[in-house]
C-alpha cells in the first residue's frame, strides 16, 4: 500500500515580534487554522523559549502543523504535513499566513512524498 504525504515548508518574514512571542495567540492561530481547514485536531502544544521565541505543534488525525518563531528577526518557520490532500495542507498554510498581515513569504516549498512499504529494497 502506498503512503502519500503532502508537505509544505515555509518561512514568513516581517511578522510582528509581539505576535511571534505570544503563546496564547499562536495556540489560537494553530487551532483555528486547522479547524477551518476541516482537518482533525487532536491536540496542540506550545513551548516558549527564553528570552524569546516559541515552538508549537498541532497534532492532526492527518499528521501535523508545526511552527517555530524568531521574534528578534520577525520570522516564522511553518511545517505542515497532511495525508489528506494537498488542498488541506495549503489551506492550513494560507490561514496561518492570514494571521500575520504584512508578512511576506520568504521561502516556500511543497513536497509530495509517496512510498510503498511493500516494495523490496
N, CA, C and O atoms as CSV, one atom per row, in Angstrom:
chain,resi,resn,atom,element,x,y,z
A,1,UNK,N,N,0.840,-1.182,0.000
A,1,UNK,CA,C,0.000,0.000,0.000
A,1,UNK,C,C,0.884,1.243,0.000
A,1,UNK,O,O,1.855,1.329,0.752
A,2,UNK,N,N,0.541,2.185,-0.835
A,2,UNK,CA,C,1.328,3.408,-0.922
A,2,UNK,C,C,0.898,4.411,0.144
A,2,UNK,O,O,-0.290,4.648,0.364
A,3,UNK,N,N,1.892,4.985,0.792
A,3,UNK,CA,C,1.658,6.086,1.734
A,3,UNK,C,C,1.961,7.374,0.989
A,3,UNK,O,O,2.972,7.473,0.294
A,4,UNK,N,N,1.078,8.369,1.137
A,4,UNK,CA,C,1.279,9.638,0.451
A,4,UNK,C,C,1.107,10.771,1.457
A,4,UNK,O,O,0.129,10.815,2.202
A,5,UNK,N,N,2.078,11.689,1.463
A,5,UNK,CA,C,2.069,12.809,2.385
A,5,UNK,C,C,2.300,14.094,1.607
A,5,UNK,O,O,3.215,14.180,0.788
A,6,UNK,N,N,1.474,15.080,1.863
A,6,UNK,CA,C,1.619,16.412,1.268
A,6,UNK,C,C,2.273,17.299,2.320
A,6,UNK,O,O,1.767,17.421,3.436
A,7,UNK,N,N,3.393,17.915,1.967
A,7,UNK,CA,C,4.188,18.678,2.925
A,7,UNK,C,C,4.412,20.089,2.401
A,7,UNK,O,O,4.699,20.292,1.221
A,8,UNK,N,N,4.277,21.060,3.300
A,8,UNK,CA,C,4.609,22.449,2.993
A,8,UNK,C,C,5.611,22.923,4.033
A,8,UNK,O,O,5.390,22.775,5.235
A,9,UNK,N,N,6.714,23.494,3.561
A,9,UNK,CA,C,7.728,24.101,4.417
A,9,UNK,C,C,7.879,25.544,3.966
A,9,UNK,O,O,8.049,25.810,2.776
A,10,UNK,N,N,7.818,26.476,4.906
A,10,UNK,CA,C,7.879,27.886,4.532
A,10,UNK,C,C,8.453,28.723,5.663
A,10,UNK,O,O,8.428,28.327,6.829
A,11,UNK,N,N,8.969,29.886,5.296
A,11,UNK,CA,C,9.399,30.894,6.267
A,11,UNK,C,C,8.718,32.198,5.903
A,11,UNK,O,O,8.779,32.657,4.762
A,12,UNK,N,N,8.061,32.789,6.907
A,12,UNK,CA,C,7.473,34.115,6.769
A,12,UNK,C,C,8.421,35.138,7.373
A,12,UNK,O,O,9.024,34.888,8.416
A,13,UNK,N,N,8.555,36.281,6.726
A,13,UNK,CA,C,9.358,37.397,7.247
A,13,UNK,C,C,8.442,38.584,7.527
A,13,UNK,O,O,7.315,38.650,7.034
A,14,UNK,N,N,8.944,39.509,8.319
A,14,UNK,CA,C,8.234,40.743,8.664
A,14,UNK,C,C,6.961,40.477,9.468
A,14,UNK,O,O,5.961,41.178,9.312
A,15,UNK,N,N,7.009,39.461,10.326
A,15,UNK,CA,C,5.907,39.187,11.246
A,15,UNK,C,C,6.101,40.036,12.497
A,15,UNK,O,O,7.238,40.251,12.916
A,16,UNK,N,N,5.021,40.524,13.104
A,16,UNK,CA,C,5.142,41.313,14.330
A,16,UNK,C,C,5.753,40.500,15.476
A,16,UNK,O,O,5.279,39.409,15.792
A,17,UNK,N,N,6.797,41.034,16.086
A,17,UNK,CA,C,7.507,40.328,17.160
A,17,UNK,C,C,6.580,39.991,18.324
A,17,UNK,O,O,6.710,38.933,18.940
A,18,UNK,N,N,5.632,40.901,18.630
A,18,UNK,CA,C,4.752,40.633,19.769
A,18,UNK,C,C,3.876,39.405,19.511
A,18,UNK,O,O,3.605,38.644,20.440
A,19,UNK,N,N,3.428,39.195,18.268
A,19,UNK,CA,C,2.632,38.005,17.958
A,19,UNK,C,C,3.483,36.746,17.983
A,19,UNK,O,O,3.027,35.694,18.432
A,20,UNK,N,N,4.705,36.847,17.508
A,20,UNK,CA,C,5.606,35.685,17.477
A,20,UNK,C,C,6.027,35.235,18.867
A,20,UNK,O,O,6.527,34.123,19.035
A,21,UNK,N,N,5.830,36.089,19.863
A,21,UNK,CA,C,6.189,35.767,21.252
A,21,UNK,C,C,4.983,35.398,22.100
A,21,UNK,O,O,5.137,35.013,23.259
A,22,UNK,N,N,3.795,35.510,21.540
A,22,UNK,CA,C,2.549,35.324,22.289
A,22,UNK,C,C,2.069,33.882,22.165
A,22,UNK,O,O,1.476,33.503,21.155
A,23,UNK,N,N,2.328,33.082,23.198
A,23,UNK,CA,C,1.983,31.665,23.130
A,23,UNK,C,C,0.475,31.437,23.039
A,23,UNK,O,O,0.044,30.492,22.380
A,24,UNK,N,N,-0.330,32.271,23.678
A,24,UNK,CA,C,-1.781,32.112,23.587
A,24,UNK,C,C,-2.285,32.434,22.179
A,24,UNK,O,O,-3.135,31.722,21.645
A,25,UNK,N,N,-1.762,33.505,21.581
A,25,UNK,CA,C,-2.128,33.840,20.197
A,25,UNK,C,C,-1.737,32.707,19.255
A,25,UNK,O,O,-2.533,32.301,18.408
A,26,UNK,N,N,-0.519,32.194,19.398
A,26,UNK,CA,C,-0.041,31.146,18.488
A,26,UNK,C,C,-0.874,29.867,18.638
A,26,UNK,O,O,-1.143,29.186,17.649
A,27,UNK,N,N,-1.278,29.544,19.851
A,27,UNK,CA,C,-2.122,28.370,20.055
A,27,UNK,C,C,-3.487,28.569,19.383
A,27,UNK,O,O,-3.971,27.676,18.688
A,28,UNK,N,N,-4.104,29.732,19.589
A,28,UNK,CA,C,-5.389,30.031,18.938
A,28,UNK,C,C,-5.250,30.015,17.417
A,28,UNK,O,O,-6.126,29.512,16.713
A,29,UNK,N,N,-4.141,30.569,16.915
A,29,UNK,CA,C,-3.893,30.630,15.482
A,29,UNK,C,C,-3.791,29.222,14.885
A,29,UNK,O,O,-4.402,28.933,13.857
A,30,UNK,N,N,-3.017,28.354,15.535
A,30,UNK,CA,C,-2.899,26.972,15.044
A,30,UNK,C,C,-4.248,26.273,15.067
A,30,UNK,O,O,-4.653,25.656,14.082
A,31,UNK,N,N,-4.944,26.374,16.197
A,31,UNK,CA,C,-6.246,25.702,16.334
A,31,UNK,C,C,-7.236,26.167,15.271
A,31,UNK,O,O,-7.865,25.345,14.606
A,32,UNK,N,N,-7.376,27.472,15.110
A,32,UNK,CA,C,-8.367,27.970,14.162
A,32,UNK,C,C,-7.985,27.640,12.718
A,32,UNK,O,O,-8.857,27.330,11.907
A,33,UNK,N,N,-6.700,27.701,12.389
A,33,UNK,CA,C,-6.255,27.384,11.030
A,33,UNK,C,C,-6.548,25.930,10.676
A,33,UNK,O,O,-6.979,25.633,9.562
A,34,UNK,N,N,-6.318,25.037,11.610
A,34,UNK,CA,C,-6.580,23.615,11.382
A,34,UNK,C,C,-8.083,23.352,11.275
A,34,UNK,O,O,-8.537,22.680,10.349
A,35,UNK,N,N,-8.843,23.882,12.220
A,35,UNK,CA,C,-10.279,23.610,12.239
A,35,UNK,C,C,-10.989,24.189,11.017
A,35,UNK,O,O,-11.891,23.554,10.470
A,36,UNK,N,N,-10.591,25.388,10.582
A,36,UNK,CA,C,-11.197,25.991,9.387
A,36,UNK,C,C,-10.825,25.229,8.117
A,36,UNK,O,O,-11.488,25.382,7.091
A,37,UNK,N,N,-9.783,24.416,8.173
A,37,UNK,CA,C,-9.361,23.603,7.027
A,37,UNK,C,C,-10.023,22.236,7.020
A,37,UNK,O,O,-9.721,21.396,6.172
A,38,UNK,N,N,-10.924,22.014,7.966
A,38,UNK,CA,C,-11.650,20.744,8.079
A,38,UNK,C,C,-10.742,19.544,8.298
A,38,UNK,O,O,-11.032,18.437,7.843
A,39,UNK,N,N,-9.642,19.777,9.000
A,39,UNK,CA,C,-8.782,18.670,9.408
A,39,UNK,C,C,-9.116,18.297,10.846
A,39,UNK,O,O,-9.816,19.039,11.536
A,40,UNK,N,N,-8.622,17.159,11.296
A,40,UNK,CA,C,-8.960,16.628,12.609
A,40,UNK,C,C,-7.917,17.051,13.641
A,40,UNK,O,O,-6.816,16.501,13.675
A,41,UNK,N,N,-8.262,18.023,14.481
A,41,UNK,CA,C,-7.356,18.497,15.523
A,41,UNK,C,C,-7.406,17.545,16.706
A,41,UNK,O,O,-8.461,17.348,17.309
A,42,UNK,N,N,-6.264,16.957,17.036
A,42,UNK,CA,C,-6.171,16.052,18.180
A,42,UNK,C,C,-5.714,16.812,19.426
A,42,UNK,O,O,-6.288,16.659,20.504
A,43,UNK,N,N,-4.663,17.639,19.260
A,43,UNK,CA,C,-4.157,18.432,20.393
A,43,UNK,C,C,-3.169,19.470,19.870
A,43,UNK,O,O,-2.709,19.399,18.730
A,44,UNK,N,N,-2.855,20.438,20.736
A,44,UNK,CA,C,-1.809,21.405,20.424
A,44,UNK,C,C,-0.864,21.489,21.616
A,44,UNK,O,O,-1.236,21.190,22.751
A,45,UNK,N,N,0.346,21.896,21.335
A,45,UNK,CA,C,1.333,22.113,22.389
A,45,UNK,C,C,2.233,23.266,21.955
A,45,UNK,O,O,2.736,23.280,20.832
A,46,UNK,N,N,2.430,24.225,22.847
A,46,UNK,CA,C,3.303,25.367,22.594
A,46,UNK,C,C,4.385,25.381,23.665
A,46,UNK,O,O,4.094,25.224,24.851
A,47,UNK,N,N,5.627,25.568,23.249
A,47,UNK,CA,C,6.750,25.723,24.181
A,47,UNK,C,C,7.371,27.085,23.958
A,47,UNK,O,O,7.745,27.436,22.839
A,48,UNK,N,N,7.478,27.846,25.032
A,48,UNK,CA,C,8.068,29.180,24.972
A,48,UNK,C,C,9.553,29.075,25.343
A,48,UNK,O,O,9.930,28.354,26.267
A,49,UNK,N,N,10.386,29.814,24.595
A,49,UNK,CA,C,11.814,29.868,24.878
A,49,UNK,C,C,12.144,31.211,25.525
A,49,UNK,O,O,11.461,32.209,25.294
A,50,UNK,N,N,13.182,31.222,26.325
A,50,UNK,CA,C,13.589,32.465,26.988
A,50,UNK,C,C,14.964,32.848,26.497
A,50,UNK,O,O,15.855,31.999,26.498
A,51,UNK,N,N,15.183,34.065,26.084
A,51,UNK,CA,C,14.331,35.218,26.361
A,51,UNK,C,C,13.201,35.417,25.361
A,51,UNK,O,O,12.325,36.247,25.605
A,52,UNK,N,N,13.180,34.687,24.239
A,52,UNK,CA,C,12.133,34.929,23.245
A,52,UNK,C,C,11.973,33.736,22.327
A,52,UNK,O,O,12.814,32.838,22.291
A,53,UNK,N,N,10.879,33.744,21.586
A,53,UNK,CA,C,10.615,32.693,20.616
A,53,UNK,C,C,9.779,31.569,21.187
A,53,UNK,O,O,9.657,31.408,22.401
A,54,UNK,N,N,9.210,30.802,20.284
A,54,UNK,CA,C,8.429,29.648,20.704
A,54,UNK,C,C,8.342,28.640,19.577
A,54,UNK,O,O,8.573,28.959,18.411
A,55,UNK,N,N,8.003,27.420,19.951
A,55,UNK,CA,C,7.697,26.356,19.001
A,55,UNK,C,C,6.333,25.820,19.356
A,55,UNK,O,O,5.956,25.770,20.527
A,56,UNK,N,N,5.596,25.419,18.343
A,56,UNK,CA,C,4.272,24.877,18.589
A,56,UNK,C,C,3.935,23.819,17.569
A,56,UNK,O,O,4.453,23.812,16.453
A,57,UNK,N,N,3.054,22.922,17.978
A,57,UNK,CA,C,2.617,21.875,17.069
A,57,UNK,C,C,1.142,21.597,17.300
A,57,UNK,O,O,0.661,21.569,18.433
A,58,UNK,N,N,0.440,21.394,16.198
A,58,UNK,CA,C,-0.924,20.884,16.240
A,58,UNK,C,C,-0.847,19.453,15.729
A,58,UNK,O,O,-0.456,19.211,14.587
A,59,UNK,N,N,-1.216,18.522,16.568
A,59,UNK,CA,C,-1.248,17.119,16.162
A,59,UNK,C,C,-2.594,16.883,15.485
A,59,UNK,O,O,-3.647,17.146,16.067
A,60,UNK,N,N,-2.551,16.392,14.267
A,60,UNK,CA,C,-3.754,16.182,13.477
A,60,UNK,C,C,-4.009,14.697,13.275
A,60,UNK,O,O,-3.083,13.887,13.317
A,61,UNK,N,N,-5.241,14.354,13.061
A,61,UNK,CA,C,-5.557,12.993,12.664
A,61,UNK,C,C,-4.891,12.662,11.341
A,61,UNK,O,O,-4.659,11.495,11.026
A,62,UNK,N,N,-4.581,13.708,10.561
A,62,UNK,CA,C,-3.962,13.545,9.248
A,62,UNK,C,C,-2.452,13.793,9.258
A,62,UNK,O,O,-1.819,13.599,8.221
A,63,UNK,N,N,-1.849,14.205,10.353
A,63,UNK,CA,C,-0.414,14.397,10.569
A,63,UNK,C,C,-0.156,15.562,11.509
A,63,UNK,O,O,-0.448,15.455,12.700
A,64,UNK,N,N,0.398,16.707,11.000
A,64,UNK,CA,C,0.742,17.800,11.919
A,64,UNK,C,C,0.857,19.147,11.213
A,64,UNK,O,O,0.982,19.227,9.991
A,65,UNK,N,N,0.810,20.195,12.022
A,65,UNK,CA,C,1.168,21.550,11.603
A,65,UNK,C,C,2.065,22.089,12.714
A,65,UNK,O,O,1.664,22.135,13.877
A,66,UNK,N,N,3.282,22.496,12.350
A,66,UNK,CA,C,4.247,22.947,13.356
A,66,UNK,C,C,4.772,24.333,12.992
A,66,UNK,O,O,4.821,24.712,11.822
A,67,UNK,N,N,5.164,25.081,14.032
A,67,UNK,CA,C,5.710,26.423,13.848
A,67,UNK,C,C,6.906,26.618,14.768
A,67,UNK,O,O,7.014,25.971,15.810
A,68,UNK,N,N,7.798,27.511,14.374
A,68,UNK,CA,C,8.908,27.930,15.222
A,68,UNK,C,C,9.152,29.399,14.920
A,68,UNK,O,O,9.290,29.786,13.760
A,69,UNK,N,N,9.206,30.231,15.983
A,69,UNK,CA,C,9.323,31.666,15.748
A,69,UNK,C,C,10.654,32.231,16.213
A,69,UNK,O,O,11.256,31.766,17.181
A,70,UNK,N,N,11.089,33.251,15.486
A,70,UNK,CA,C,12.256,34.059,15.838
A,70,UNK,C,C,11.780,35.519,15.891
A,70,UNK,O,O,11.928,36.251,14.913
A,71,UNK,N,N,11.212,35.944,17.028
A,71,UNK,CA,C,10.679,37.306,17.132
A,71,UNK,C,C,11.732,38.379,16.865
A,71,UNK,O,O,11.421,39.427,16.299
A,72,UNK,N,N,12.968,38.122,17.268
A,72,UNK,CA,C,14.027,39.108,17.078
A,72,UNK,C,C,14.305,39.374,15.603
A,72,UNK,O,O,14.855,40.418,15.254
A,73,UNK,N,N,13.924,38.428,14.729
A,73,UNK,CA,C,14.102,38.581,13.283
A,73,UNK,C,C,12.776,38.755,12.543
A,73,UNK,O,O,12.764,38.955,11.329
A,74,UNK,N,N,11.656,38.678,13.274
A,74,UNK,CA,C,10.341,38.776,12.638
A,74,UNK,C,C,10.025,37.599,11.740
A,74,UNK,O,O,9.290,37.743,10.763
A,75,UNK,N,N,10.580,36.417,12.064
A,75,UNK,CA,C,10.430,35.252,11.193
A,75,UNK,C,C,9.638,34.128,11.853
A,75,UNK,O,O,9.708,33.912,13.063
A,76,UNK,N,N,8.887,33.426,11.019
A,76,UNK,CA,C,8.126,32.264,11.456
A,76,UNK,C,C,8.359,31.125,10.471
A,76,UNK,O,O,8.104,31.267,9.275
A,77,UNK,N,N,8.845,29.992,10.981
A,77,UNK,CA,C,9.012,28.781,10.181
A,77,UNK,C,C,7.730,27.964,10.307
A,77,UNK,O,O,7.204,27.795,11.407
A,78,UNK,N,N,7.234,27.463,9.194
A,78,UNK,CA,C,5.995,26.688,9.160
A,78,UNK,C,C,6.264,25.347,8.497
A,78,UNK,O,O,6.892,25.279,7.441
A,79,UNK,N,N,5.779,24.271,9.133
A,79,UNK,CA,C,5.924,22.903,8.629
A,79,UNK,C,C,4.553,22.244,8.735
A,79,UNK,O,O,4.045,22.020,9.834
A,80,UNK,N,N,3.966,21.941,7.600
A,80,UNK,CA,C,2.637,21.324,7.574
A,80,UNK,C,C,2.730,20.025,6.789
A,80,UNK,O,O,3.312,19.984,5.705
A,81,UNK,N,N,2.154,18.968,7.342
A,81,UNK,CA,C,2.102,17.688,6.640
A,81,UNK,C,C,0.696,17.127,6.772
A,81,UNK,O,O,0.104,17.148,7.851
A,82,UNK,N,N,0.168,16.623,5.658
A,82,UNK,CA,C,-1.181,16.062,5.651
A,82,UNK,C,C,-1.228,14.841,4.734
A,82,UNK,O,O,-0.748,14.883,3.602
A,83,UNK,N,N,-1.806,13.770,5.233
A,83,UNK,CA,C,-2.044,12.611,4.370
A,83,UNK,C,C,-3.437,12.699,3.750
A,83,UNK,O,O,-3.881,11.775,3.069
A,84,UNK,N,N,-4.117,13.813,3.988
A,84,UNK,CA,C,-5.462,14.020,3.446
A,84,UNK,C,C,-5.395,14.496,1.997
A,84,UNK,O,O,-5.757,13.760,1.079
A,85,UNK,N,N,-4.924,15.748,1.796
A,85,UNK,CA,C,-4.857,16.288,0.443
A,85,UNK,C,C,-3.914,17.484,0.410
A,85,UNK,O,O,-3.632,18.108,1.433
A,86,UNK,N,N,-3.438,17.785,-0.790
A,86,UNK,CA,C,-2.607,18.970,-0.991
A,86,UNK,C,C,-3.399,20.222,-0.629
A,86,UNK,O,O,-2.850,21.158,-0.046
A,87,UNK,N,N,-4.670,20.244,-0.968
A,87,UNK,CA,C,-5.517,21.400,-0.697
A,87,UNK,C,C,-5.677,21.645,0.805
A,87,UNK,O,O,-5.685,22.794,1.247
A,88,UNK,N,N,-5.802,20.589,1.580
A,88,UNK,CA,C,-5.955,20.771,3.025
A,88,UNK,C,C,-4.671,21.323,3.641
A,88,UNK,O,O,-4.731,22.183,4.520
A,89,UNK,N,N,-3.526,20.847,3.197
A,89,UNK,CA,C,-2.253,21.372,3.704
A,89,UNK,C,C,-2.105,22.839,3.329
A,89,UNK,O,O,-1.698,23.654,4.156
A,90,UNK,N,N,-2.434,23.180,2.081
A,90,UNK,CA,C,-2.323,24.567,1.643
A,90,UNK,C,C,-3.313,25.464,2.383
A,90,UNK,O,O,-2.991,26.612,2.689
A,91,UNK,N,N,-4.494,24.965,2.671
A,91,UNK,CA,C,-5.487,25.744,3.398
A,91,UNK,C,C,-4.971,26.127,4.781
A,91,UNK,O,O,-5.114,27.277,5.197
A,92,UNK,N,N,-4.374,25.179,5.496
A,92,UNK,CA,C,-3.796,25.492,6.810
A,92,UNK,C,C,-2.719,26.557,6.652
A,92,UNK,O,O,-2.682,27.519,7.420
A,93,UNK,N,N,-1.848,26.396,5.669
A,93,UNK,CA,C,-0.783,27.362,5.432
A,93,UNK,C,C,-1.357,28.759,5.183
A,93,UNK,O,O,-0.934,29.726,5.815
A,94,UNK,N,N,-2.314,28.863,4.266
A,94,UNK,CA,C,-2.910,30.161,3.921
A,94,UNK,C,C,-3.556,30.808,5.145
A,94,UNK,O,O,-3.421,32.015,5.347
A,95,UNK,N,N,-4.249,30.030,5.954
A,95,UNK,CA,C,-4.897,30.581,7.140
A,95,UNK,C,C,-3.876,31.047,8.179
A,95,UNK,O,O,-4.107,32.046,8.861
A,96,UNK,N,N,-2.753,30.342,8.308
A,96,UNK,CA,C,-1.684,30.809,9.201
A,96,UNK,C,C,-1.148,32.148,8.703
A,96,UNK,O,O,-1.010,33.091,9.481
A,97,UNK,N,N,-0.847,32.231,7.416
A,97,UNK,CA,C,-0.321,33.474,6.838
A,97,UNK,C,C,-1.296,34.628,7.068
A,97,UNK,O,O,-0.870,35.747,7.356
A,98,UNK,N,N,-2.581,34.371,6.945
A,98,UNK,CA,C,-3.593,35.415,7.130
A,98,UNK,C,C,-3.567,36.023,8.533
A,98,UNK,O,O,-4.042,37.142,8.727
A,99,UNK,N,N,-3.022,35.305,9.505
A,99,UNK,CA,C,-2.922,35.818,10.884
A,99,UNK,C,C,-1.793,36.843,11.044
A,99,UNK,O,O,-1.666,37.459,12.102
A,100,UNK,N,N,-0.975,37.029,10.003
A,100,UNK,CA,C,0.178,37.930,10.072
A,100,UNK,C,C,0.132,38.948,8.930
A,100,UNK,O,O,0.908,38.853,7.979
A,101,UNK,N,N,-0.785,39.930,9.027
A,101,UNK,CA,C,-0.881,40.945,7.969
A,101,UNK,C,C,0.466,41.647,7.773
A,101,UNK,O,O,1.137,42.010,8.739
A,102,UNK,N,N,0.844,41.826,6.527
A,102,UNK,CA,C,2.108,42.494,6.210
A,102,UNK,C,C,3.293,41.554,6.122
A,102,UNK,O,O,4.368,41.951,5.673
A,103,UNK,N,N,3.110,40.303,6.548
A,103,UNK,CA,C,4.207,39.335,6.449
A,103,UNK,C,C,4.422,38.965,4.985
A,103,UNK,O,O,3.509,39.042,4.163
A,104,UNK,N,N,5.645,38.563,4.683
A,104,UNK,CA,C,5.980,38.132,3.328
A,104,UNK,C,C,6.509,36.710,3.371
A,104,UNK,O,O,7.210,36.323,4.306
A,105,UNK,N,N,6.170,35.943,2.359
A,105,UNK,CA,C,6.658,34.571,2.258
A,105,UNK,C,C,8.066,34.628,1.674
A,105,UNK,O,O,8.245,34.958,0.502
A,106,UNK,N,N,9.059,34.306,2.492
A,106,UNK,CA,C,10.458,34.350,2.059
A,106,UNK,C,C,10.871,33.050,1.385
A,106,UNK,O,O,11.627,33.058,0.414
A,107,UNK,N,N,10.375,31.943,1.903
A,107,UNK,CA,C,10.702,30.626,1.370
A,107,UNK,C,C,9.430,29.789,1.378
A,107,UNK,O,O,8.670,29.815,2.346
A,108,UNK,N,N,9.196,29.046,0.296
A,108,UNK,CA,C,8.018,28.182,0.217
A,108,UNK,C,C,8.366,26.954,-0.605
A,108,UNK,O,O,8.842,27.065,-1.735
A,109,UNK,N,N,8.125,25.782,-0.028
A,109,UNK,CA,C,8.368,24.523,-0.736
A,109,UNK,C,C,7.201,23.586,-0.503
A,109,UNK,O,O,6.712,23.458,0.619
A,110,UNK,N,N,6.756,22.931,-1.562
A,110,UNK,CA,C,5.750,21.873,-1.470
A,110,UNK,C,C,6.417,20.564,-1.841
A,110,UNK,O,O,7.202,20.498,-2.787
A,111,UNK,N,N,6.100,19.536,-1.097
A,111,UNK,CA,C,6.606,18.201,-1.392
A,111,UNK,C,C,5.442,17.224,-1.378
A,111,UNK,O,O,4.518,17.354,-0.575
A,112,UNK,N,N,5.493,16.266,-2.255
A,112,UNK,CA,C,4.576,15.136,-2.181
A,112,UNK,C,C,5.456,13.913,-2.012
A,112,UNK,O,O,6.236,13.561,-2.897
A,113,UNK,N,N,5.319,13.277,-0.871
A,113,UNK,CA,C,6.150,12.128,-0.544
A,113,UNK,C,C,5.285,10.879,-0.684
A,113,UNK,O,O,4.259,10.745,-0.018
A,114,UNK,N,N,5.710,9.969,-1.556
A,114,UNK,CA,C,4.978,8.727,-1.793
A,114,UNK,C,C,5.942,7.577,-1.589
A,114,UNK,O,O,7.061,7.586,-2.102
A,115,UNK,N,N,5.492,6.581,-0.827
A,115,UNK,CA,C,6.332,5.405,-0.627
A,115,UNK,C,C,5.448,4.175,-0.473
A,115,UNK,O,O,4.408,4.211,0.185
A,116,UNK,N,N,5.880,3.107,-1.086
A,116,UNK,CA,C,5.187,1.821,-0.966
A,116,UNK,C,C,6.051,0.932,-0.093
A,116,UNK,O,O,7.087,0.437,-0.536
A,117,UNK,N,N,5.631,0.728,1.142
A,117,UNK,CA,C,6.411,-0.065,2.094
A,117,UNK,C,C,6.422,-1.551,1.758
A,117,UNK,O,O,7.201,-2.308,2.339
A,118,UNK,N,N,5.582,-1.976,0.840
A,118,UNK,CA,C,5.569,-3.385,0.466
A,118,UNK,C,C,6.637,-3.714,-0.575
A,118,UNK,O,O,6.888,-4.883,-0.870
A,119,UNK,N,N,7.269,-2.666,-1.133
A,119,UNK,CA,C,8.329,-2.892,-2.122
A,119,UNK,C,C,9.570,-3.424,-1.429
A,119,UNK,O,O,9.905,-2.980,-0.331
A,120,UNK,N,N,10.241,-4.350,-2.045
A,120,UNK,CA,C,11.508,-4.859,-1.524
A,120,UNK,C,C,12.635,-3.968,-1.996
A,120,UNK,O,O,12.662,-3.549,-3.153
A,121,UNK,N,N,13.559,-3.680,-1.112
A,121,UNK,CA,C,14.699,-2.809,-1.465
A,121,UNK,C,C,15.988,-3.574,-1.354
A,121,UNK,O,O,17.057,-3.020,-1.609
